[in-house]
């Protein structure tokens, strides 16, 4: 396991963490059973084939 050789300052650690931003997921609109549904791109084919249940 990688271990840092020196102690990193608190301000450097916090500024590095502050740079990270979450991105909103990309969703593809589909019409399933007459309803418009937003689905991640990797699940589009599974939803179209009926392999994924979209009930809440």
Phi and psi restraints in degrees (range 20) as a CNS / XPLOR table:
assign (resid 1 and name C) (resid 2 and name N)
       (resid 2 and name CA) (resid 2 and name C) 1.0 -73.2 20.0 2
assign (resid 2 and name N) (resid 2 and name CA)
       (resid 2 and name C) (resid 3 and name N) 1.0 133.5 20.0 2
assign (resid 2 and name C) (resid 3 and name N)
       (resid 3 and name CA) (resid 3 and name C) 1.0 -127.7 20.0 2
assign (resid 3 and name N) (resid 3 and name CA)
       (resid 3 and name C) (resid 4 and name N) 1.0 131.2 20.0 2
assign (resid 3 and name C) (resid 4 and name N)
       (resid 4 and name CA) (resid 4 and name C) 1.0 -64.4 20.0 2
assign (resid 4 and name N) (resid 4 and name CA)
       (resid 4 and name C) (resid 5 and name N) 1.0 142.6 20.0 2
assign (resid 4 and name C) (resid 5 and name N)
       (resid 5 and name CA) (resid 5 and name C) 1.0 -84.4 20.0 2
assign (resid 5 and name N) (resid 5 and name CA)
       (resid 5 and name C) (resid 6 and name N) 1.0 -20.4 20.0 2
assign (resid 5 and name C) (resid 6 and name N)
       (resid 6 and name CA) (resid 6 and name C) 1.0 -132.7 20.0 2
assign (resid 6 and name N) (resid 6 and name CA)
       (resid 6 and name C) (resid 7 and name N) 1.0 156.0 20.0 2
assign (resid 6 and name C) (resid 7 and name N)
       (resid 7 and name CA) (resid 7 and name C) 1.0 -73.5 20.0 2
assign (resid 7 and name N) (resid 7 and name CA)
       (resid 7 and name C) (resid 8 and name N) 1.0 131.3 20.0 2
assign (resid 7 and name C) (resid 8 and name N)
       (resid 8 and name CA) (resid 8 and name C) 1.0 -90.6 20.0 2
assign (resid 8 and name N) (resid 8 and name CA)
       (resid 8 and name C) (resid 9 and name N) 1.0 137.2 20.0 2
assign (resid 8 and name C) (resid 9 and name N)
       (resid 9 and name CA) (resid 9 and name C) 1.0 -64.0 20.0 2
assign (resid 9 and name N) (resid 9 and name CA)
       (resid 9 and name C) (resid 10 and name N) 1.0 152.4 20.0 2
assign (resid 9 and name C) (resid 10 and name N)
       (resid 10 and name CA) (resid 10 and name C) 1.0 -63.0 20.0 2
assign (resid 10 and name N) (resid 10 and name CA)
       (resid 10 and name C) (resid 11 and name N) 1.0 -41.4 20.0 2
assign (resid 10 and name C) (resid 11 and name N)
       (resid 11 and name CA) (resid 11 and name C) 1.0 -66.3 20.0 2
assign (resid 11 and name N) (resid 11 and name CA)
       (resid 11 and name C) (resid 12 and name N) 1.0 -37.0 20.0 2
assign (resid 11 and name C) (resid 12 and name N)
       (resid 12 and name CA) (resid 12 and name C) 1.0 -66.6 20.0 2
assign (resid 12 and name N) (resid 12 and name CA)
       (resid 12 and name C) (resid 13 and name N) 1.0 -41.8 20.0 2
assign (resid 12 and name C) (resid 13 and name N)
       (resid 13 and name CA) (resid 13 and name C) 1.0 -62.6 20.0 2
assign (resid 13 and name N) (resid 13 and name CA)
       (resid 13 and name C) (resid 14 and name N) 1.0 -46.1 20.0 2
assign (resid 13 and name C) (resid 14 and name N)
       (resid 14 and name CA) (resid 14 and name C) 1.0 -69.6 20.0 2
assign (resid 14 and name N) (resid 14 and name CA)
       (resid 14 and name C) (resid 15 and name N) 1.0 -35.9 20.0 2
assign (resid 14 and name C) (resid 15 and name N)
       (resid 15 and name CA) (resid 15 and name C) 1.0 -69.2 20.0 2
assign (resid 15 and name N) (resid 15 and name CA)
       (resid 15 and name C) (resid 16 and name N) 1.0 -34.7 20.0 2
assign (resid 15 and name C) (resid 16 and name N)
       (resid 16 and name CA) (resid 16 and name C) 1.0 -66.3 20.0 2
assign (resid 16 and name N) (resid 16 and name CA)
       (resid 16 and name C) (resid 17 and name N) 1.0 -42.1 20.0 2
assign (resid 16 and name C) (resid 17 and name N)
       (resid 17 and name CA) (resid 17 and name C) 1.0 -66.3 20.0 2
assign (resid 17 and name N) (resid 17 and name CA)
       (resid 17 and name C) (resid 18 and name N) 1.0 -32.4 20.0 2
assign (resid 17 and name C) (resid 18 and name N)
       (resid 18 and name CA) (resid 18 and name C) 1.0 -69.8 20.0 2
assign (resid 18 and name N) (resid 18 and name CA)
       (resid 18 and name C) (resid 19 and name N) 1.0 -19.3 20.0 2
assign (resid 18 and name C) (resid 19 and name N)
       (resid 19 and name CA) (resid 19 and name C) 1.0 -74.8 20.0 2
assign (resid 19 and name N) (resid 19 and name CA)
       (resid 19 and name C) (resid 20 and name N) 1.0 -22.4 20.0 2
assign (resid 19 and name C) (resid 20 and name N)
       (resid 20 and name CA) (resid 20 and name C) 1.0 -76.5 20.0 2
assign (resid 20 and name N) (resid 20 and name CA)
       (resid 20 and name C) (resid 21 and name N) 1.0 129.8 20.0 2
assign (resid 20 and name C) (resid 21 and name N)
       (resid 21 and name CA) (resid 21 and name C) 1.0 -129.5 20.0 2
assign (resid 21 and name N) (resid 21 and name CA)
       (resid 21 and name C) (resid 22 and name N) 1.0 133.1 20.0 2
assign (resid 21 and name C) (resid 22 and name N)
       (resid 22 and name CA) (resid 22 and name C) 1.0 -76.1 20.0 2
assign (resid 22 and name N) (resid 22 and name CA)
       (resid 22 and name C) (resid 23 and name N) 1.0 141.0 20.0 2
assign (resid 22 and name C) (resid 23 and name N)
       (resid 23 and name CA) (resid 23 and name C) 1.0 -103.5 20.0 2
assign (resid 23 and name N) (resid 23 and name CA)
       (resid 23 and name C) (resid 24 and name N) 1.0 144.6 20.0 2
assign (resid 23 and name C) (resid 24 and name N)
       (resid 24 and name CA) (resid 24 and name C) 1.0 -70.9 20.0 2
assign (resid 24 and name N) (resid 24 and name CA)
       (resid 24 and name C) (resid 25 and name N) 1.0 141.7 20.0 2
assign (resid 24 and name C) (resid 25 and name N)
       (resid 25 and name CA) (resid 25 and name C) 1.0 -69.2 20.0 2
assign (resid 25 and name N) (resid 25 and name CA)
       (resid 25 and name C) (resid 26 and name N) 1.0 147.0 20.0 2
assign (resid 25 and name C) (resid 26 and name N)
       (resid 26 and name CA) (resid 26 and name C) 1.0 -81.9 20.0 2
assign (resid 26 and name N) (resid 26 and name CA)
       (resid 26 and name C) (resid 27 and name N) 1.0 126.0 20.0 2
assign (resid 26 and name C) (resid 27 and name N)
       (resid 27 and name CA) (resid 27 and name C) 1.0 -122.0 20.0 2
assign (resid 27 and name N) (resid 27 and name CA)
       (resid 27 and name C) (resid 28 and name N) 1.0 142.4 20.0 2
assign (resid 27 and name C) (resid 28 and name N)
       (resid 28 and name CA) (resid 28 and name C) 1.0 -106.2 20.0 2
assign (resid 28 and name N) (resid 28 and name CA)
       (resid 28 and name C) (resid 29 and name N) 1.0 127.2 20.0 2
assign (resid 28 and name C) (resid 29 and name N)
       (resid 29 and name CA) (resid 29 and name C) 1.0 -75.5 20.0 2
assign (resid 29 and name N) (resid 29 and name CA)
       (resid 29 and name C) (resid 30 and name N) 1.0 133.5 20.0 2
assign (resid 29 and name C) (resid 30 and name N)
       (resid 30 and name CA) (resid 30 and name C) 1.0 -132.5 20.0 2
assign (resid 30 and name N) (resid 30 and name CA)
       (resid 30 and name C) (resid 31 and name N) 1.0 155.1 20.0 2
assign (resid 30 and name C) (resid 31 and name N)
       (resid 31 and name CA) (resid 31 and name C) 1.0 -109.6 20.0 2
assign (resid 31 and name N) (resid 31 and name CA)
       (resid 31 and name C) (resid 32 and name N) 1.0 113.2 20.0 2
assign (resid 31 and name C) (resid 32 and name N)
       (resid 32 and name CA) (resid 32 and name C) 1.0 -123.1 20.0 2
assign (resid 32 and name N) (resid 32 and name CA)
       (resid 32 and name C) (resid 33 and name N) 1.0 121.8 20.0 2
assign (resid 32 and name C) (resid 33 and name N)
       (resid 33 and name CA) (resid 33 and name C) 1.0 54.7 20.0 2
assign (resid 33 and name N) (resid 33 and name CA)
       (resid 33 and name C) (resid 34 and name N) 1.0 38.4 20.0 2
assign (resid 33 and name C) (resid 34 and name N)
       (resid 34 and name CA) (resid 34 and name C) 1.0 80.5 20.0 2
assign (resid 34 and name N) (resid 34 and name CA)
       (resid 34 and name C) (resid 35 and name N) 1.0 2.2 20.0 2
assign (resid 34 and name C) (resid 35 and name N)
       (resid 35 and name CA) (resid 35 and name C) 1.0 -114.2 20.0 2
assign (resid 35 and name N) (resid 35 and name CA)
       (resid 35 and name C) (resid 36 and name N) 1.0 142.3 20.0 2
assign (resid 35 and name C) (resid 36 and name N)
       (resid 36 and name CA) (resid 36 and name C) 1.0 -83.2 20.0 2
assign (resid 36 and name N) (resid 36 and name CA)
       (resid 36 and name C) (resid 37 and name N) 1.0 127.1 20.0 2
assign (resid 36 and name C) (resid 37 and name N)
       (resid 37 and name CA) (resid 37 and name C) 1.0 -128.7 20.0 2
assign (resid 37 and name N) (resid 37 and name CA)
       (resid 37 and name C) (resid 38 and name N) 1.0 140.2 20.0 2
assign (resid 37 and name C) (resid 38 and name N)
       (resid 38 and name CA) (resid 38 and name C) 1.0 -100.2 20.0 2
assign (resid 38 and name N) (resid 38 and name CA)
       (resid 38 and name C) (resid 39 and name N) 1.0 126.4 20.0 2
assign (resid 38 and name C) (resid 39 and name N)
       (resid 39 and name CA) (resid 39 and name C) 1.0 -133.6 20.0 2
assign (resid 39 and name N) (resid 39 and name CA)
       (resid 39 and name C) (resid 40 and name N) 1.0 144.0 20.0 2
assign (resid 39 and name C) (resid 40 and name N)
       (resid 40 and name CA) (resid 40 and name C) 1.0 -61.7 20.0 2
assign (resid 40 and name N) (resid 40 and name CA)
       (resid 40 and name C) (resid 41 and name N) 1.0 147.2 20.0 2
assign (resid 40 and name C) (resid 41 and name N)
       (resid 41 and name CA) (resid 41 and name C) 1.0 -56.4 20.0 2
assign (resid 41 and name N) (resid 41 and name CA)
       (resid 41 and name C) (resid 42 and name N) 1.0 -33.8 20.0 2
assign (resid 41 and name C) (resid 42 and name N)
       (resid 42 and name CA) (resid 42 and name C) 1.0 -74.6 20.0 2
assign (resid 42 and name N) (resid 42 and name CA)
       (resid 42 and name C) (resid 43 and name N) 1.0 -11.7 20.0 2
assign (resid 42 and name C) (resid 43 and name N)
       (resid 43 and name CA) (resid 43 and name C) 1.0 -104.7 20.0 2
assign (resid 43 and name N) (resid 43 and name CA)
       (resid 43 and name C) (resid 44 and name N) 1.0 1.8 20.0 2
assign (resid 43 and name C) (resid 44 and name N)
       (resid 44 and name CA) (resid 44 and name C) 1.0 -58.0 20.0 2
assign (resid 44 and name N) (resid 44 and name CA)
       (resid 44 and name C) (resid 45 and name N) 1.0 -50.1 20.0 2
assign (resid 44 and name C) (resid 45 and name N)
       (resid 45 and name CA) (resid 45 and name C) 1.0 -66.1 20.0 2
assign (resid 45 and name N) (resid 45 and name CA)
       (resid 45 and name C) (resid 46 and name N) 1.0 -36.7 20.0 2
assign (resid 45 and name C) (resid 46 and name N)
       (resid 46 and name CA) (resid 46 and name C) 1.0 -66.4 20.0 2
assign (resid 46 and name N) (resid 46 and name CA)
       (resid 46 and name C) (resid 47 and name N) 1.0 -38.2 20.0 2
assign (resid 46 and name C) (resid 47 and name N)
       (resid 47 and name CA) (resid 47 and name C) 1.0 -68.7 20.0 2
assign (resid 47 and name N) (resid 47 and name CA)
       (resid 47 and name C) (resid 48 and name N) 1.0 -41.5 20.0 2
assign (resid 47 and name C) (resid 48 and name N)
       (resid 48 and name CA) (resid 48 and name C) 1.0 -63.6 20.0 2
assign (resid 48 and name N) (resid 48 and name CA)
       (resid 48 and name C) (resid 49 and name N) 1.0 -34.1 20.0 2
assign (resid 48 and name C) (resid 49 and name N)
       (resid 49 and name CA) (resid 49 and name C) 1.0 -82.6 20.0 2
assign (resid 49 and name N) (resid 49 and name CA)
       (resid 49 and name C) (resid 50 and name N) 1.0 -11.0 20.0 2
assign (resid 49 and name C) (resid 50 and name N)
       (resid 50 and name CA) (resid 50 and name C) 1.0 85.5 20.0 2
assign (resid 50 and name N) (resid 50 and name CA)
       (resid 50 and name C) (resid 51 and name N) 1.0 18.4 20.0 2
assign (resid 50 and name C) (resid 51 and name N)
       (resid 51 and name CA) (resid 51 and name C) 1.0 -83.1 20.0 2
assign (resid 51 and name N) (resid 51 and name CA)
       (resid 51 and name C) (resid 52 and name N) 1.0 -18.3 20.0 2
assign (resid 51 and name C) (resid 52 and name N)
       (resid 52 and name CA) (resid 52 and name C) 1.0 -113.0 20.0 2
assign (resid 52 and name N) (resid 52 and name CA)
       (resid 52 and name C) (resid 53 and name N) 1.0 130.3 20.0 2
assign (resid 52 and name C) (resid 53 and name N)
       (resid 53 and name CA) (resid 53 and name C) 1.0 -86.8 20.0 2
assign (resid 53 and name N) (resid 53 and name CA)
       (resid 53 and name C) (resid 54 and name N) 1.0 123.8 20.0 2
assign (resid 53 and name C) (resid 54 and name N)
       (resid 54 and name CA) (resid 54 and name C) 1.0 -101.8 20.0 2
assign (resid 54 and name N) (resid 54 and name CA)
       (resid 54 and name C) (resid 55 and name N) 1.0 11.2 20.0 2
assign (resid 54 and name C) (resid 55 and name N)
       (resid 55 and name CA) (resid 55 and name C) 1.0 -71.5 20.0 2
assign (resid 55 and name N) (resid 55 and name CA)
       (resid 55 and name C) (resid 56 and name N) 1.0 140.5 20.0 2
